[in-house]
Amino acid sequence: LRSLPAACAAAEPLRWEPHCRQRLRHLQDGAGIAARLPPRLDGRWVSSGCEVRPGPEFLTRSYLFYSNRLFKAYQFYYWDPSCHDPSYSLVIKGKLRLRQASWITRGATEADYHLHKVGIVFHSQKAMREVAAWINQTSGEGCSGFLPPGRTWAPGALYELLSAKTERDCTAALGFAMHELSLVRVEKHHQPLLQPQQSGSRLVEELYLGDIHTEWGERLHYRPTGYQQPMQSAVHHVHPCPACGIIYRADEHHPPILPVRAQLPIQLSGSWVSTHCEVRPAVLFLTRYFIFHSNNHTWEGYYYHYSDPLCKQPTFTIYASGHYTQGIPSSKVRGGTELAFKVTQARVTPMDQVTVMMLNSSEPGSCGLTSSWSAGVEQDITPTNGCLALGIKLPHTEYELFKMEQDTRDHSLLYVGERPTDGSSPDSPDKRPTSYQAPLIQCAGASEEFSNYVSLKYSGKKDANGNEALKPLPVAFLLFIALLFLRWD
């Protein structure tokens, strides 16, 4: 965490709407999620919609894992952000071996994989021409003649990009790697039935695979510490999921054609909250809550940080505020809107003793009042121009990418640009994101803001003075988090 996850607005206390508070409480209570270590991967897993990777790349995925550790994966790439116009498809075969629980990303399982074959099918002459040019220009001798110039597109023809037997590998030019398979997590929860006359719930299983590095040049050797958007079990998936069935029935010769999505204008007014406990690279677990005021282009937000993947053990909270610019359509990421945010004020609340000790040992004048931090007590860090120990600099400008969508239940979703994998900040236009974080869901409109200030404090046991005390974490884990903070510094 070298800078705020995004920028923020006015210095007034955050106003809570009851539905927003209820959603965050649900996440803080674990949201009824269960995760087994090691996970069971057998079966088919599919994307729940069109995905955006850094670049940008638009794709859908369909992965099949067999009980004998073999897998067959499809990646379908597109020209457009609706995943309606396919470019090419990859079919990937290999073997996966689950290993031990991750020492870096709590709740994840590490895995080793070996690729046997990767093939490509082009869906147009244009796609064939472009990909062949990439490979011919950037690959070694074994791939320089991958496709002769002027080769005519043959519908359905499969071309071999990688073969373990012949030791040929022409995938690098595509920025292709399957390092996402080296970090695995499966979550289960029960989704209430939609119809009012129905009672009960249905099982939902989601597969989280490792994140893709935001820098193209780093993705080939990056080992993930965060996740992509989850894939859905073909049997136990979220409902409704129109894209799931389309992707499930597809193969490399018949890519999924998803319906064209209307590009919604950015209307930020109101309150937005995380849909689940979010994981970022460098072992950050958090939930987010924002209020945007479009009348004066200001906003305010909370970032609740935790030490566990269910967001039950809080470490610190950041409140930040500032203003933002009028959005303009992105020339680089179709469907996206570019904005700039300036963070002018921030406050921090340490929620555990490790964070308190870290802040109290920070350089005098670099993070609030020297040696004055205590658990559960908020402190303004604006007078010290931020907090060096947490990587927060004030004032601070960030160049952002936003988009809005509606889910299958007509809820408004807000996607904010993905944070740089290296922990830096998008503090210049050339570092503006080209992909997105997990979506926020609108929990209140502009006219529904709640007038009382409520803090999501961690409720633990009472201490000798009758005050709420924090539940202790295991000593080994506290030391682990402390070492991480030292590393960030």
DRENDO-1510 file (C-alpha; in Angstrom, 1 decimal, always signed):
<recs>
REC; n; res; u; v; w
REC; 1; LEU; +0.0; +0.0; +0.0 .
REC; 2; ARG; +2.2; +2.8; -1.3 .
REC; 3; SER; -0.8; +5.2; -1.9 .
REC; 4; LEU; -4.5; +5.3; -1.4 .
REC; 5; PRO; -6.3; +2.7; -3.5 .
REC; 6; ALA; -8.1; +5.5; -5.2 .
REC; 7; ALA; -8.8; +9.2; -4.5 .
REC; 8; CYS; -11.5; +10.8; -2.4 .
REC; 9; ALA; -13.9; +14.0; -1.3 .
REC; 10; ALA; -15.2; +16.5; +1.3 .
REC; 11; ALA; -13.8; +16.4; +4.9 .
REC; 12; GLU; -17.3; +15.9; +6.5 .
REC; 13; PRO; -17.9; +12.7; +8.4 .
REC; 14; LEU; -19.0; +9.7; +6.3 .
REC; 15; ARG; -22.8; +9.4; +6.2 .
REC; 16; TRP; -24.2; +6.0; +6.3 .
REC; 17; GLU; -27.3; +4.7; +4.7 .
REC; 18; PRO; -28.7; +1.6; +6.5 .
REC; 19; HIS; -28.6; -0.7; +3.5 .
REC; 20; CYS; -24.9; +0.2; +3.0 .
REC; 21; ARG; -24.1; -0.5; +6.6 .
REC; 22; GLN; -26.0; -3.8; +6.4 .
REC; 23; ARG; -23.9; -4.9; +3.4 .
REC; 24; LEU; -20.6; -4.1; +5.1 .
REC; 25; ARG; -21.6; -5.8; +8.3 .
REC; 26; HIS; -22.5; -8.9; +6.3 .
REC; 27; LEU; -19.0; -8.9; +4.7 .
REC; 28; GLN; -17.4; -8.3; +8.1 .
REC; 29; ASP; -19.3; -11.3; +9.5 .
REC; 30; GLY; -17.7; -13.5; +6.8 .
REC; 31; ALA; -20.7; -13.4; +4.4 .
REC; 32; GLY; -21.3; -17.1; +5.1 .
REC; 33; ILE; -18.3; -18.1; +3.0 .
REC; 34; ALA; -16.5; -21.4; +3.5 .
REC; 35; ALA; -13.1; -22.2; +1.9 .
REC; 36; ARG; -11.5; -25.6; +2.0 .
REC; 37; LEU; -7.7; -26.2; +2.0 .
REC; 38; PRO; -6.7; -27.7; -0.3 .
REC; 39; PRO; -9.6; -27.0; -2.6 .
REC; 40; ARG; -11.4; -29.4; -4.9 .
REC; 41; LEU; -11.1; -28.3; -8.5 .
REC; 42; ASP; -12.7; -31.3; -10.4 .
REC; 43; GLY; -15.2; -30.1; -13.0 .
REC; 44; ARG; -15.9; -27.2; -15.3 .
REC; 45; TRP; -15.4; -23.5; -14.3 .
REC; 46; VAL; -16.5; -20.6; -16.5 .
REC; 47; SER; -16.4; -16.8; -16.5 .
REC; 48; SER; -19.6; -15.0; -15.4 .
REC; 49; GLY; -19.2; -12.4; -18.1 .
REC; 50; CYS; -16.7; -10.5; -20.3 .
REC; 51; GLU; -13.4; -10.0; -18.4 .
REC; 52; VAL; -10.9; -7.2; -18.9 .
REC; 53; ARG; -7.2; -7.8; -18.4 .
REC; 54; PRO; -4.4; -5.1; -18.4 .
REC; 55; GLY; -3.6; -4.0; -21.9 .
REC; 56; PRO; -6.5; -4.0; -22.3 .
REC; 57; GLU; -7.5; -7.5; -23.3 .
REC; 58; PHE; -11.1; -8.7; -23.4 .
REC; 59; LEU; -11.7; -12.4; -22.9 .
REC; 60; THR; -13.8; -15.2; -21.4 .
REC; 61; ARG; -12.5; -18.4; -19.9 .
REC; 62; SER; -13.7; -22.0; -19.6 .
REC; 63; TYR; -11.5; -24.4; -17.6 .
REC; 64; LEU; -12.0; -28.1; -17.1 .
REC; 65; PHE; -10.1; -29.9; -14.3 .
REC; 66; TYR; -10.0; -33.7; -14.3 .
REC; 67; SER; -9.6; -36.0; -11.3 .
REC; 68; ASN; -6.2; -37.3; -12.6 .
REC; 69; ARG; -4.8; -33.7; -12.3 .
REC; 70; LEU; -5.0; -33.1; -16.1 .
REC; 71; PHE; -6.8; -29.9; -17.3 .
REC; 72; LYS; -8.1; -28.5; -20.5 .
REC; 73; ALA; -8.6; -24.7; -20.6 .
REC; 74; TYR; -10.1; -22.4; -23.2 .
REC; 75; GLN; -9.4; -18.7; -23.4 .
REC; 76; PHE; -11.5; -16.8; -25.9 .
REC; 77; TYR; -10.2; -13.3; -26.9 .
REC; 78; TYR; -12.3; -10.5; -28.4 .
REC; 79; TRP; -12.0; -7.1; -30.1 .
REC; 80; ASP; -14.7; -5.5; -28.0 .
REC; 81; PRO; -15.5; -5.0; -24.3 .
REC; 82; SER; -18.8; -6.9; -24.7 .
REC; 83; CYS; -17.0; -10.1; -25.8 .
REC; 84; HIS; -19.3; -10.2; -28.8 .
REC; 85; ASP; -16.7; -10.0; -31.6 .
REC; 86; PRO; -14.2; -12.9; -31.2 .
REC; 87; SER; -10.6; -12.5; -32.4 .
REC; 88; TYR; -8.9; -15.8; -31.5 .
REC; 89; SER; -9.2; -18.7; -29.1 .
REC; 90; LEU; -6.6; -20.7; -27.2 .
REC; 91; VAL; -6.9; -24.3; -26.2 .
REC; 92; ILE; -4.5; -25.2; -23.4 .
REC; 93; LYS; -3.7; -28.6; -22.1 .
REC; 94; GLY; -1.5; -29.6; -19.1 .
REC; 95; LYS; -1.3; -30.9; -15.6 .
REC; 96; LEU; -1.8; -29.3; -12.3 .
REC; 97; ARG; -0.5; -30.3; -8.9 .
REC; 98; LEU; -1.8; -28.6; -5.7 .
REC; 99; ARG; +0.8; -28.0; -3.1 .
REC; 100; GLN; +0.7; -26.5; +0.4 .
REC; 101; ALA; -1.2; -23.5; +1.8 .
REC; 102; SER; +0.3; -20.2; +0.7 .
REC; 103; TRP; +2.6; -18.6; +3.2 .
REC; 104; ILE; +2.2; -15.3; +1.3 .
REC; 105; THR; -1.6; -15.0; +0.5 .
REC; 106; ARG; -3.5; -16.3; +3.4 .
REC; 107; GLY; -6.4; -18.6; +2.4 .
REC; 108; ALA; -4.8; -19.6; -0.9 .
REC; 109; THR; -3.2; -22.8; -2.0 .
REC; 110; GLU; +0.0; -22.9; -4.1 .
REC; 111; ALA; +0.2; -25.1; -7.1 .
REC; 112; ASP; +2.6; -26.3; -9.8 .
REC; 113; TYR; +1.5; -26.7; -13.4 .
REC; 114; HIS; +3.1; -28.1; -16.6 .
REC; 115; LEU; +1.8; -27.2; -20.1 .
REC; 116; HIS; +1.6; -30.0; -22.6 .
REC; 117; LYS; +0.1; -28.1; -25.6 .
REC; 118; VAL; -1.3; -24.7; -26.5 .
REC; 119; GLY; -3.1; -24.3; -29.8 .
REC; 120; ILE; -4.7; -21.2; -31.4 .
REC; 121; VAL; -7.7; -20.9; -33.7 .
REC; 122; PHE; -8.2; -17.6; -35.5 .
REC; 123; HIS; -11.7; -16.2; -36.1 .
REC; 124; SER; -10.9; -13.8; -38.9 .
REC; 125; GLN; -8.2; -12.9; -41.4 .
REC; 126; LYS; -7.4; -9.8; -39.5 .
REC; 127; ALA; -6.8; -11.8; -36.3 .
REC; 128; MET; -4.6; -14.2; -38.1 .
REC; 129; ARG; -2.6; -11.5; -39.7 .
REC; 130; GLU; -2.0; -9.5; -36.5 .
REC; 131; VAL; -1.1; -12.5; -34.3 .
REC; 132; ALA; +1.2; -13.9; -37.0 .
REC; 133; ALA; +3.0; -10.5; -37.2 .
REC; 134; TRP; +3.5; -10.4; -33.4 .
REC; 135; ILE; +5.0; -13.9; -33.4 .
REC; 136; ASN; +7.2; -13.5; -36.4 .
REC; 137; GLN; +8.6; -10.2; -35.1 .
REC; 138; THR; +9.2; -11.0; -31.4 .
REC; 139; SER; +9.9; -14.8; -31.2 .
REC; 140; GLY; +13.1; -16.7; -31.6 .
REC; 141; GLU; +14.2; -18.8; -34.6 .
REC; 142; GLY; +11.9; -21.6; -33.9 .
REC; 143; CYS; +8.8; -19.3; -34.3 .
REC; 144; SER; +10.0; -16.8; -36.9 .
REC; 145; GLY; +8.2; -18.6; -39.6 .
REC; 146; PHE; +5.1; -19.4; -37.6 .
REC; 147; LEU; +2.8; -18.4; -40.4 .
REC; 148; PRO; +4.1; -17.4; -43.9 .
REC; 149; PRO; +3.1; -13.8; -44.9 .
REC; 150; GLY; -0.1; -13.8; -46.9 .
REC; 151; ARG; -1.4; -17.1; -45.5 .
REC; 152; THR; -5.1; -17.3; -46.0 .
REC; 153; TRP; -7.3; -17.7; -43.0 .
REC; 154; ALA; -8.8; -21.2; -42.7 .
REC; 155; PRO; -11.9; -21.3; -40.4 .
REC; 156; GLY; -11.5; -23.9; -37.8 .
REC; 157; ALA; -7.8; -24.6; -38.4 .
REC; 158; LEU; -5.8; -25.2; -35.2 .
REC; 159; TYR; -2.2; -24.0; -35.1 .
REC; 160; GLU; +0.2; -25.2; -32.5 .
REC; 161; LEU; +1.8; -22.5; -30.4 .
REC; 162; LEU; +3.4; -24.7; -27.7 .
REC; 163; SER; +4.4; -28.3; -27.6 .
REC; 164; ALA; +6.2; -29.9; -24.7 .
REC; 165; LYS; +7.3; -32.8; -27.0 .
REC; 166; THR; +9.0; -30.7; -29.6 .
REC; 167; GLU; +10.0; -28.0; -27.0 .
REC; 168; ARG; +8.5; -25.3; -29.2 .
REC; 169; ASP; +7.0; -22.3; -27.5 .
REC; 170; CYS; +5.6; -19.4; -29.5 .
REC; 171; THR; +3.3; -18.0; -26.8 .
REC; 172; ALA; +5.5; -15.2; -25.4 .
REC; 173; ALA; +4.5; -12.8; -28.2 .
REC; 174; LEU; +0.9; -13.0; -27.0 .
REC; 175; GLY; +1.8; -12.2; -23.4 .
REC; 176; PHE; +0.5; -15.6; -22.6 .
REC; 177; ALA; +1.3; -17.4; -19.4 .
REC; 178; MET; -0.7; -19.7; -17.1 .
REC; 179; HIS; +0.9; -18.5; -13.8 .
REC; 180; GLU; -2.7; -17.8; -12.6 .
REC; 181; LEU; -2.8; -21.5; -11.9 .
REC; 182; SER; +0.0; -21.2; -9.3 .
REC; 183; LEU; -2.4; -19.6; -6.8 .
REC; 184; VAL; -5.8; -21.2; -6.2 .
REC; 185; ARG; -8.8; -20.6; -3.8 .
REC; 186; VAL; -12.3; -22.0; -3.9 .
REC; 187; GLU; -15.1; -20.3; -2.0 .
REC; 188; LYS; -18.5; -21.8; -1.2 .
REC; 189; HIS; -21.6; -19.9; +0.0 .
REC; 190; HIS; -25.3; -20.2; -0.3 .
REC; 191; GLN; -27.3; -17.7; -2.4 .
REC; 192; PRO; -30.9; -17.0; -1.4 .
REC; 193; LEU; -33.5; -18.0; -4.0 .
REC; 194; LEU; -34.8; -15.1; -6.0 .
REC; 195; GLN; -38.6; -15.8; -6.1 .
REC; 196; PRO; -40.5; -14.5; -3.1 .
REC; 197; GLN; -42.6; -17.6; -2.9 .
REC; 198; GLN; -39.5; -19.8; -2.6 .
REC; 199; SER; -37.6; -20.3; +0.6 .
REC; 200; GLY; -34.1; -21.7; +1.1 .
REC; 201; SER; -30.9; -21.2; -0.9 .
REC; 202; ARG; -28.7; -22.7; -3.5 .
REC; 203; LEU; -25.0; -23.6; -3.3 .
REC; 204; VAL; -22.6; -21.3; -5.2 .
REC; 205; GLU; -18.9; -22.3; -5.8 .
REC; 206; GLU; -16.4; -19.8; -7.1 .
REC; 207; LEU; -12.8; -20.4; -8.2 .
REC; 208; TYR; -10.3; -17.6; -7.6 .
REC; 209; LEU; -7.1; -17.9; -9.7 .
REC; 210; GLY; -3.9; -15.7; -9.5 .
REC; 211; ASP; -3.9; -12.1; -10.7 .
REC; 212; ILE; -2.3; -10.9; -14.0 .
REC; 213; HIS; +0.5; -8.3; -13.7 .
REC; 214; THR; -0.6; -4.8; -14.8 .
REC; 215; GLU; +2.7; -4.3; -16.7 .
REC; 216; TRP; +2.8; -6.3; -19.9 .
REC; 217; GLY; +6.6; -6.9; -19.7 .
REC; 218; GLU; +6.2; -8.4; -16.2 .
REC; 219; ARG; +3.3; -10.8; -16.7 .
REC; 220; LEU; +5.5; -13.7; -18.2 .
REC; 221; HIS; +7.4; -14.2; -15.0 .
REC; 222; TYR; +5.1; -12.7; -12.3 .
REC; 223; ARG; +4.0; -15.1; -9.6 .
REC; 224; PRO; +0.6; -13.9; -8.3 .
REC; 225; THR; -0.2; -12.8; -4.8 .
REC; 226; GLY; -3.8; -11.6; -5.5 .
REC; 227; TYR; -6.7; -12.9; -7.6 .
REC; 228; GLN; -8.7; -12.3; -10.8 .
REC; 229; GLN; -12.4; -12.1; -10.8 .
REC; 230; PRO; -13.8; -15.5; -9.8 .
REC; 231; MET; -14.9; -18.2; -12.2 .
REC; 232; GLN; -18.2; -20.0; -11.5 .
REC; 233; SER; -18.7; -23.7; -11.1 .
REC; 234; ALA; -20.7; -24.9; -14.1 .
REC; 235; VAL; -22.9; -26.9; -11.7 .
REC; 236; HIS; -23.1; -24.5; -8.7 .
REC; 237; HIS; -23.0; -21.0; -10.1 .
REC; 238; VAL; -24.6; -17.7; -9.2 .
REC; 239; HIS; -28.1; -17.2; -10.5 .
REC; 240; PRO; -29.0; -15.8; -12.9 .
REC; 241; CYS; -25.9; -16.0; -15.1 .
REC; 242; PRO; -26.8; -15.8; -18.8 .
REC; 243; ALA; -23.2; -15.8; -19.8 .
REC; 244; CYS; -22.3; -19.0; -17.9 .
REC; 245; GLY; -24.3; -21.2; -20.2 .
REC; 246; ILE; -23.0; -19.6; -23.4 .
REC; 247; ILE; -19.4; -20.0; -22.2 .
REC; 248; TYR; -20.0; -23.5; -21.0 .
REC; 249; ARG; -21.2; -24.7; -24.4 .
REC; 250; ALA; -18.3; -23.1; -26.3 .
REC; 251; ASP; -15.1; -24.6; -27.7 .
REC; 252; GLU; -12.1; -23.3; -29.7 .
REC; 253; HIS; -14.1; -23.6; -32.9 .
REC; 254; HIS; -17.3; -22.0; -31.5 .
REC; 255; PRO; -16.3; -19.2; -29.2 .
REC; 256; PRO; -18.9; -17.6; -26.9 .
REC; 257; ILE; -20.7; -14.7; -28.4 .
REC; 258; LEU; -22.1; -12.6; -25.6 .
REC; 259; PRO; -24.8; -10.0; -26.1 .
REC; 260; VAL; -23.7; -6.5; -26.8 .
REC; 261; ARG; -23.8; -4.4; -23.6 .
REC; 262; ALA; -24.9; -0.8; -23.7 .
REC; 263; GLN; -22.2; +1.6; -22.5 .
REC; 264; LEU; -23.7; +3.3; -19.5 .
REC; 265; PRO; -22.8; +6.9; -18.7 .
REC; 266; ILE; -20.9; +7.5; -15.5 .
REC; 267; GLN; -23.4; +8.6; -12.8 .
REC; 268; LEU; -21.5; +8.5; -9.5 .
REC; 269; SER; -24.0; +10.2; -7.2 .
REC; 270; GLY; -24.8; +8.1; -4.2 .
REC; 271; SER; -23.2; +5.4; -2.1 .
REC; 272; TRP; -21.2; +2.4; -3.3 .
REC; 273; VAL; -19.9; -0.6; -1.3 .
REC; 274; SER; -17.8; -3.7; -1.9 .
REC; 275; THR; -19.6; -6.9; -2.9 .
REC; 276; HIS; -17.1; -9.2; -1.1 .
REC; 277; CYS; -13.9; -9.2; +0.8 .
REC; 278; GLU; -11.3; -8.1; -1.7 .
REC; 279; VAL; -7.7; -9.3; -2.1 .
REC; 280; ARG; -4.9; -7.2; -3.5 .
REC; 281; PRO; -1.3; -8.1; -4.4 .
REC; 282; ALA; +1.1; -7.8; -1.5 .
REC; 283; VAL; -1.3; -9.5; +0.9 .
REC; 284; LEU; -4.0; -6.8; +1.3 .
REC; 285; PHE; -7.5; -7.8; +2.3 .
REC; 286; LEU; -10.1; -5.0; +2.3 .
REC; 287; THR; -13.6; -3.7; +1.8 .
REC; 288; ARG; -14.4; -0.2; +0.4 .
REC; 289; TYR; -17.3; +2.2; +0.9 .
REC; 290; PHE; -17.6; +5.5; -1.1 .
REC; 291; ILE; -20.0; +8.4; -1.3 .
REC; 292; PHE; -19.9; +10.6; -4.4 .
REC; 293; HIS; -21.3; +14.1; -4.5 .
REC; 294; SER; -21.8; +15.0; -8.2 .
REC; 295; ASN; -23.1; +18.5; -7.5 .
REC; 296; ASN; -19.6; +19.7; -6.4 .
REC; 297; HIS; -17.5; +16.8; -7.7 .
REC; 298; THR; -16.3; +15.7; -4.3 .
REC; 299; TRP; -16.4; +12.3; -2.6 .
REC; 300; GLU; -15.4; +10.6; +0.5 .
REC; 301; GLY; -14.5; +7.0; +1.2 .
REC; 302; TYR; -13.4; +4.4; +3.7 .
REC; 303; TYR; -10.9; +1.6; +3.1 .
REC; 304; TYR; -11.3; -1.1; +5.8 .
REC; 305; HIS; -8.1; -3.3; +5.9 .
REC; 306; TYR; -8.0; -6.8; +7.4 .
REC; 307; SER; -5.4; -9.5; +8.0 .
REC; 308; ASP; -7.6; -12.4; +6.8 .
REC; 309; PRO; -9.3; -13.4; +3.5 .
REC; 310; LEU; -12.8; -13.3; +5.1 .
REC; 311; CYS; -12.3; -9.7; +6.4 .
REC; 312; LYS; -13.0; -10.6; +10.0 .
REC; 313; GLN; -9.8; -9.4; +11.6 .
REC; 314; PRO; -9.3; -5.6; +11.1 .
REC; 315; THR; -5.9; -4.0; +11.0 .
REC; 316; PHE; -6.6; -0.4; +10.1 .
REC; 317; THR; -9.1; +1.9; +8.4 .
REC; 318; ILE; -8.4; +4.8; +6.1 .
REC; 319; TYR; -10.8; +7.7; +5.6 .
REC; 320; ALA; -9.9; +10.0; +2.7 .
REC; 321; SER; -11.5; +12.9; +0.9 .
REC; 322; GLY; -10.9; +15.2; -2.0 .
REC; 323; HIS; -12.4; +16.0; -5.4 .
REC; 324; TYR; -12.5; +14.6; -9.0 .
REC; 325; THR; -12.7; +15.9; -12.5 .
REC; 326; GLN; -15.4; +15.6; -15.2 .
REC; 327; GLY; -15.0; +12.2; -16.9 .
REC; 328; ILE; -14.1; +11.8; -20.6 .
REC; 329; PRO; -14.4; +8.6; -22.7 .
REC; 330; SER; -11.2; +6.5; -22.6 .
REC; 331; SER; -9.3; +6.4; -25.9 .
REC; 332; LYS; -7.4; +3.3; -24.8 .
REC; 333; VAL; -10.0; +1.2; -23.1 .
REC; 334; ARG; -13.3; +1.0; -24.9 .
REC; 335; GLY; -16.2; +1.4; -22.6 .
REC; 336; GLY; -14.1; +3.1; -19.9 .
REC; 337; THR; -14.2; +6.7; -18.6 .
REC; 338; GLU; -11.1; +8.6; -17.6 .
REC; 339; LEU; -11.1; +10.8; -14.5 .
REC; 340; ALA; -8.5; +12.5; -12.3 .
REC; 341; PHE; -8.8; +12.5; -8.5 .
REC; 342; LYS; -7.0; +14.7; -6.0 .
REC; 343; VAL; -6.8; +13.5; -2.4 .
REC; 344; THR; -6.5; +16.4; +0.0 .
REC; 345; GLN; -7.3; +15.0; +3.4 .
REC; 346; ALA; -7.1; +11.6; +5.2 .
REC; 347; ARG; -7.5; +10.0; +8.6 .
REC; 348; VAL; -6.3; +6.7; +9.9 .
REC; 349; THR; -7.7; +4.4; +12.6 .
REC; 350; PRO; -5.4; +1.5; +13.7 .
REC; 351; MET; -7.4; -1.5; +14.7 .
REC; 352; ASP; -4.8; -3.9; +16.1 .
REC; 353; GLN; -1.7; -3.7; +18.2 .
REC; 354; VAL; +0.7; -4.5; +15.4 .
REC; 355; THR; -0.5; -1.5; +13.4 .
REC; 356; VAL; -0.4; +0.7; +16.6 .
REC; 357; MET; +3.3; -0.3; +17.2 .
REC; 358; MET; +4.2; +0.2; +13.6 .
REC; 359; LEU; +2.7; +3.7; +13.5 .
REC; 360; ASN; +4.1; +4.7; +16.9 .
REC; 361; SER; +7.6; +3.7; +15.7 .
REC; 362; SER; +7.4; +5.7; +12.5 .
REC; 363; GLU; +9.7; +8.6; +11.9 .
REC; 364; PRO; +8.6; +11.7; +13.9 .
REC; 365; GLY; +6.5; +14.1; +11.8 .
REC; 366; SER; +5.8; +11.5; +9.1 .
REC; 367; CYS; +2.5; +10.1; +10.3 .
REC; 368; GLY; +0.3; +12.1; +12.6 .
REC; 369; LEU; +1.3; +13.0; +16.1 .
REC; 370; THR; +4.5; +11.2; +17.2 .
REC; 371; SER; +3.9; +8.2; +19.4 .
REC; 372; SER; +0.3; +9.0; +20.0 .
REC; 373; TRP; -1.5; +6.2; +18.2 .
REC; 374; SER; -3.8; +3.8; +20.1 .
REC; 375; ALA; -6.2; +1.1; +18.9 .
REC; 376; GLY; -9.6; +2.2; +17.7 .
REC; 377; VAL; -8.8; +5.9; +17.9 .
REC; 378; GLU; -8.9; +7.9; +14.6 .
REC; 379; GLN; -6.2; +10.5; +13.9 .
REC; 380; ASP; -5.9; +13.1; +11.1 .
REC; 381; ILE; -2.8; +12.6; +9.0 .
REC; 382; THR; -3.4; +15.7; +6.8 .
REC; 383; PRO; -1.0; +18.0; +8.9 .
REC; 384; THR; +1.9; +15.6; +8.3 .
REC; 385; ASN; +1.1; +15.4; +4.5 .
REC; 386; GLY; +0.0; +11.8; +4.8 .
REC; 387; CYS; +1.6; +8.8; +6.5 .
REC; 388; LEU; +4.9; +7.5; +5.3 .
REC; 389; ALA; +4.6; +4.2; +7.0 .
REC; 390; LEU; +1.4; +3.4; +5.1 .
REC; 391; GLY; +2.6; +4.9; +1.8 .
REC; 392; ILE; +0.0; +7.7; +1.9 .
REC; 393; LYS; +1.1; +11.1; +0.4 .
REC; 394; LEU; -1.0; +14.3; +0.6 .
REC; 395; PRO; -2.0; +16.1; -1.5 .
REC; 396; HIS; -2.0; +13.4; -4.1 .
REC; 397; THR; -3.4; +13.1; -7.7 .
REC; 398; GLU; -4.4; +9.9; -9.3 .
REC; 399; TYR; -5.4; +9.2; -12.9 .
REC; 400; GLU; -8.3; +6.8; -12.9 .
REC; 401; LEU; -10.4; +4.5; -15.2 .
REC; 402; PHE; -14.1; +4.0; -14.3 .
REC; 403; LYS; -17.0; +2.1; -15.9 .
REC; 404; MET; -20.6; +1.4; -14.9 .
REC; 405; GLU; -22.7; -1.7; -15.6 .
REC; 406; GLN; -25.9; -3.3; -14.5 .
REC; 407; ASP; -25.9; -6.9; -13.2 .
REC; 408; THR; -28.5; -9.5; -14.1 .
REC; 409; ARG; -30.7; -8.2; -11.2 .
REC; 410; ASP; -30.5; -4.6; -12.4 .
REC; 411; HIS; -28.2; -3.5; -9.7 .
REC; 412; SER; -25.8; -0.7; -10.6 .
REC; 413; LEU; -22.1; -1.7; -10.5 .
REC; 414; LEU; -19.1; +0.6; -10.5 .
REC; 415; TYR; -15.7; -0.6; -11.6 .
REC; 416; VAL; -12.7; +1.4; -10.5 .
REC; 417; GLY; -9.3; +1.0; -12.2 .
REC; 418; GLU; -7.1; -1.9; -11.1 .
REC; 419; ARG; -4.2; -0.9; -8.8 .
REC; 420; PRO; -0.6; -1.3; -10.2 .
REC; 421; THR; +0.7; -4.7; -9.2 .
REC; 422; ASP; +4.0; -3.2; -8.0 .
REC; 423; GLY; +2.2; -1.2; -5.3 .
REC; 424; SER; +2.9; +2.2; -7.0 .
REC; 425; SER; +0.3; +4.8; -7.7 .
REC; 426; PRO; -1.2; +5.8; -11.1 .
REC; 427; ASP; +0.1; +9.4; -10.5 .
REC; 428; SER; +0.6; +10.2; -14.1 .
REC; 429; PRO; -1.5; +9.9; -17.2 .
REC; 430; ASP; +0.7; +7.2; -18.7 .
REC; 431; LYS; +0.1; +5.0; -15.6 .
REC; 432; ARG; -3.6; +5.2; -15.9 .
REC; 433; PRO; -5.1; +1.7; -15.4 .
REC; 434; THR; -6.3; -0.4; -18.4 .
REC; 435; SER; -8.3; -2.9; -16.3 .
REC; 436; TYR; -10.6; -2.9; -13.3 .
REC; 437; GLN; -10.9; -4.0; -9.7 .
REC; 438; ALA; -13.8; -6.0; -8.3 .
REC; 439; PRO; -17.0; -4.0; -8.8 .
REC; 440; LEU; -18.7; -1.9; -6.1 .
REC; 441; ILE; -22.5; -2.1; -5.9 .
REC; 442; GLN; -24.7; +0.9; -5.4 .
REC; 443; CYS; -26.3; +0.7; -1.9 .
REC; 444; ALA; -28.0; +4.1; -1.8 .
REC; 445; GLY; -28.9; +6.9; -4.3 .
REC; 446; ALA; -27.9; +10.5; -3.9 .
REC; 447; SER; -31.1; +11.4; -1.9 .
REC; 448; GLU; -30.8; +8.5; +0.5 .
REC; 449; GLU; -27.7; +9.5; +2.4 .
REC; 450; PHE; -28.0; +8.7; +6.1 .
REC; 451; SER; -27.4; +11.6; +8.4 .
REC; 452; ASN; -25.6; +9.9; +11.3 .
REC; 453; TYR; -21.9; +9.1; +11.4 .
REC; 454; VAL; -21.3; +5.5; +12.1 .
REC; 455; SER; -17.9; +3.8; +12.2 .
REC; 456; LEU; -17.5; +0.1; +11.6 .
REC; 457; LYS; -15.6; -0.6; +14.7 .
REC; 458; TYR; -14.4; -4.0; +15.6 .
REC; 459; SER; -16.5; -5.5; +18.3 .
REC; 460; GLY; -14.4; -7.6; +20.7 .
REC; 461; LYS; -14.3; -8.3; +24.4 .
REC; 462; LYS; -14.4; -5.6; +27.1 .
REC; 463; ASP; -11.2; -4.6; +28.8 .
REC; 464; ALA; -10.8; -3.8; +32.5 .
REC; 465; ASN; -12.1; -0.3; +32.0 .
REC; 466; GLY; -15.2; -1.4; +30.1 .
REC; 467; ASN; -13.9; -0.4; +26.7 .
REC; 468; GLU; -13.9; -2.7; +23.7 .
REC; 469; ALA; -10.7; -4.6; +23.4 .
REC; 470; LEU; -9.3; -6.2; +20.3 .
REC; 471; LYS; -9.3; -10.0; +19.9 .
REC; 472; PRO; -5.7; -11.2; +19.9 .
REC; 473; LEU; -4.2; -12.7; +16.7 .
REC; 474; PRO; -1.7; -15.6; +16.8 .
REC; 475; VAL; +1.8; -14.4; +17.7 .
REC; 476; ALA; +3.4; -15.9; +14.6 .
REC; 477; PHE; +0.9; -14.2; +12.3 .
REC; 478; LEU; +1.4; -10.8; +14.1 .
REC; 479; LEU; +5.1; -11.2; +13.4 .
REC; 480; PHE; +4.4; -12.1; +9.8 .
REC; 481; ILE; +2.3; -8.9; +9.3 .
REC; 482; ALA; +4.9; -6.8; +11.1 .
REC; 483; LEU; +7.5; -8.1; +8.7 .
REC; 484; LEU; +5.3; -7.2; +5.8 .
REC; 485; PHE; +4.9; -3.6; +7.0 .
REC; 486; LEU; +8.7; -3.4; +7.3 .
REC; 487; ARG; +9.0; -4.6; +3.7 .
REC; 488; TRP; +6.5; -2.0; +2.4 .
REC; 489; ASP; +8.5; +0.7; +4.1 .
</recs>
